[in-house]
Amino acid sequence: MAGAIYIKGVAVTNYKRSAVSTADEWPSKYSKFFVELDDGLEFSFTDKRRFARVRLFDDPETVPPISELGPDALFEPMSVDNFVDSLSRKKIGIKALLLDQSFISGIGNWIADEVFYQSRIHPLQIASSLSRESCEALHKSIKEVVKYAVEVDADCDRFPVEWLFHHRWGKKPGKVDGKEIEFITAGGRTTAYVPQLQKLTGTQSNKMVAANPGQLSADGDAANEVLADGEDDDLKPRKRVATFRAVRGQQKKDAISAPSRKTRKNVGGKEKPSIEHIENEDVDTMGPNKIGSTSNDEHGLDKPTARAGKIPDRVTRRNKMKPSK
């Protein structure tokens, strides 16, 4: 995602989102850093998305951000016991944790989705709520996926066909092994998962609250906000208040839209809508002033206006001044 180093004359690895191909000009138009050595070797750092940084240090391992990295997922893996113990003390979503490079370095977005799929863990599951069995399955998946990806030099054409990797790009509807793939936001990143296999467990499954309804998946999973213990009780009175307001608003809407029963006779003897009825119709039908489901109070309709009080007098005077035939 953050670019790659290419060497002149060396075949380009087929990465999923590679910005460079062997047939391209050298150096690439996306090259951000180019080096030519005394022996004639040339290499270029290319970053199409411009997320990466190039720094020059005498001792990189002692300076941030390198010094702040956690153990390498491939070369310095945690033991199973240390991994389980560490997760048990983390009160955040498991995907957000794995993407934190100070916890474990080397796990990016697609690798996280893949290891969660293979270990059957929901990406929003709180880390400390995972069972030991789930932790062990996750530990095994991390080791296998990272090791295999490195062995094939991250050439996606050589990844196993049963991997979620091949179906997760572009947020397009799809299936893996005949099961639907859904997309949510977890750890601040677009996340692919399979609801039939990756389910929230424990009390967390009914404590999900979405900060944005648009981030809900089709099966109702929330995007990224999880309530702590006890916070769900606070929602009950809020729901009652919201329901009461919605009902009251609907009642006022019905009262506005309902035609008045009051009518009066004009000179010709035909029934004519009263001023009250006319004003209500104006309120419901005028384009920019149409109320819809808002209440009378918000538009000042509960209080008689000066105009409303003068109209009947004007109508009466106009009728009186009408010449008789």
Disulfide bonds with the S-S distance in Angstrom:
none
